Amino acid sequence: MSDHDITSDRAAAVQVMAQTMGWQTLEPSAAERIARGAENAVRAVAERRRGSLFDTEPGDFVATLESLADPDSDT
């Protein structure tokens, strides 16, 4: 399965979740960005669990969340 297929599958899952929650249908590019952001969030949490999550200052969480929304982020 190619990366494009995986991205498309995840974007489709985001569409289903949005519709289940009563949201209007998302543009495919928006669904892909949301799916990518969710994947980055899961990876960041998994990485932090291995590291020092509890050593992070509460004020740093907003910046971390914003970086997760950045499509160019390596997180």
C-alpha positions in Angstrom: 0.0 0.0 0.0 1.5 3.4 -1.0 1.7 6.5 1.2 -1.0 8.1 -1.0 -3.4 5.2 -0.4 -2.8 5.4 3.4 -3.4 9.2 3.3 -6.5 8.7 1.3 -7.8 6.1 3.7 -7.2 8.3 6.7 -8.8 11.3 4.9 -11.8 9.1 4.2 -11.9 8.2 7.9 -11.9 11.9 8.8 -14.8 12.5 6.4 -16.8 9.7 8.0 -16.1 11.0 11.5 -17.0 14.6 10.5 -20.3 13.4 9.0 -21.1 11.3 12.0 -20.6 14.4 14.2 -23.0 16.3 11.9 -20.4 18.4 10.2 -20.7 19.2 6.5 -18.5 17.3 4.1 -14.9 18.5 4.2 -12.9 19.4 1.1 -10.4 16.5 0.4 -7.4 18.7 1.1 -8.8 19.7 4.5 -9.6 16.1 5.4 -6.0 15.2 4.5 -4.6 18.0 6.6 -6.7 17.0 9.6 -5.7 13.4 9.1 -2.0 14.4 8.9 -2.4 16.6 12.0 -4.0 13.7 13.9 -1.2 11.3 12.9 1.4 13.9 14.0 -0.4 14.3 17.3 -0.4 10.6 17.9 3.3 10.3 17.0 4.1 13.3 19.3 2.2 11.7 22.2 3.9 8.4 21.7 7.3 10.1 21.5 6.7 12.1 24.6 5.6 9.0 26.5 9.1 7.7 25.8 10.6 11.0 26.9 9.8 13.5 29.6 6.2 14.5 29.0 5.8 15.5 32.7 8.8 17.7 32.5 7.1 19.9 29.9 5.9 23.3 31.1 2.2 23.8 30.7 2.8 27.0 28.8 4.6 25.0 26.1 1.6 22.9 25.2 0.0 25.6 23.0 3.2 25.9 21.0 3.4 22.2 20.7 -0.1 21.9 19.5 0.4 24.7 16.9 3.5 22.9 15.7 1.5 19.7 15.2 -0.8 21.6 12.9 2.1 22.7 10.7 2.1 20.3 7.7 5.9 20.8 7.4 6.5 19.8 11.0 8.8 16.7 11.6 7.0 16.0 14.9 
